[in-house]
Amino acid sequence: MESLFSNRVLVLPVVAWLSSQVIKIIIGLAVERRLDLRLALYPGGMPSSHSAIVTSLAVAVGRVDGFSGPLFAAAAVFAAVVMYDAAGVRRAVGIQAGVLNRMLDEYFENHNFAEKRLRELVGHTPFQVFVGAAWGFVVAWFGVTR
């Protein structure tokens, strides 16, 4: 078990993910002026924890095994796909959920209908992805000592 926790390539992405979730709570507190711990459980928001974890993984692999090897290439391609998905497909789903929620509000505003609202904060803006990637880079770069 000790070797598992000493594996920087495994530990640093977890640190990047956990710390980005804490940052979401802090940003939520600053913006909304209330503490909402649920922000740590929801996908979406600032910064992108998806971007932080995959960027941290790729940078940690590069720092440990070198940036010219196939393992770094695989981690970098994986990171690119995840970040594209976070800013593209998942964001589109969130926008569609917002439209559907507004349609439900308009249609059922005078009826007794208990509709379940769709979660709208699913994806990330490109800026949220960039900030998440930058955070993951910082965590991994300074977390791996050569």
N, C-alpha and C positions, 0 to 999 in steps of 0.2 A: 504494500500500500504506500510505503514511503516513496518508492520509485515513481509511482503514479503522480503524487503531489510534487515531486521534484522535476517533472517533465514540463519545462517552460512552454513548449509548443502546445501543450494541452492547457496548462494553467492560465497563461496570459489571455487567450481568447475568452475564457470564463471571467477573468478579471475585467476585461474590456466590456463584456456583456453586462455584468453586475453593476459596474460603475456607470455605464450609460443609462441603465434603468434608474439608478439613484439620481443622476443628473436630470432625468425626465421629471422626477418628483420635485426636485429643487426648482426647475424652470416652471413647473405647474404652480408651485407655491408663490413664486415671484409674480407670475402673470395673473393668477386667479385669486391670490391673497387667501388661499386656504390649502390645507394639507390634504392631498388626495393620494393615498398609498396605492390605490387601484391602478394608477398610471404605470406602475412597475409591472403590471400584469398584461396590459393592453399592447397589441402591436401598433406600430405607427408612432408618430410624435418625434420630438427633437431631443436628443440626436437619434439617428437610426441605430438601434442596437444590432440589427442585422448587418449593417455595414461595418460597425465596430468589430464584431466578432470575426467576420470573414477577412477583413483587412488585417486584424491582429494575427490571425492564423497565417496568412500569407507572409507577412513581414517576419513573424517569428520563425517560420520555416526558412525563409531566406537568410535570416541572421544566423541560424544554427547550421543549416546545410549548404548555404550559398545560394546566390540569386541566379546562377546559370544552370542549375540542375533541373531535371524533370519534376522533382517533387515541388519546387517553387512554382514551376510553370502550371502544374495541376492546381495548386492552391490559388494562384492568381486568376486562372480561368474560372475556377469555382467562385471566387470573390466577385468577379465581374458579372457572372450570371445572377448571383444572389442580389447584387446591388441593382442590376437592370430590372429584375423582377420587383424589388422593393419600390423602386421609383416609377415603374411602368405598369405592369399588370395589377399589382396589389393596389396601387394608387387609383387606377381606373375602377376597380371594384369599390373602393371607398366613395368615389364620386357617384357611381351608379347607386350605391346605397343611399346617399344623400338625396338624389332625385326621387328614388322610390319612397323614402320617408316623407318628403314634401308632398308627393302625390297622395300618400295615405292620409296625411294631415288634412289636405284639402277635401278629399273624398269623404272622410269619416268625421269631419269636425262637428256635425250635428247629429251623429248617430252614436248609439251605445255599442261600440265595437272595441274590443280589447286586442288590438293588433300588437305584435311584438316588433319593436323598432330594430332596424338593422344597424350593426356597428359600422360607423362611417370612418373611424380613424383606423384604417387597415394598412394603408401604404404610406409612402414617404414622398415629400417633395425632393427634387434634386438637391436642394440645399441641405435638407436633413440627411440625405445619403452622404453628401460631401462631408458634413460635420462628423457624422458617425465614422466614416472612413478615416478622417483625420485623427479622431480620438483613438481608434483602433491602432493606427500607425504609431502614435505617441506611446501608447501602453506597451506595444510589442518592441518598439525600437529601444526604449529605455529599460524594458523589462528583461531583455536578453543581453547578457554581458558576454563578451567574446573572450 
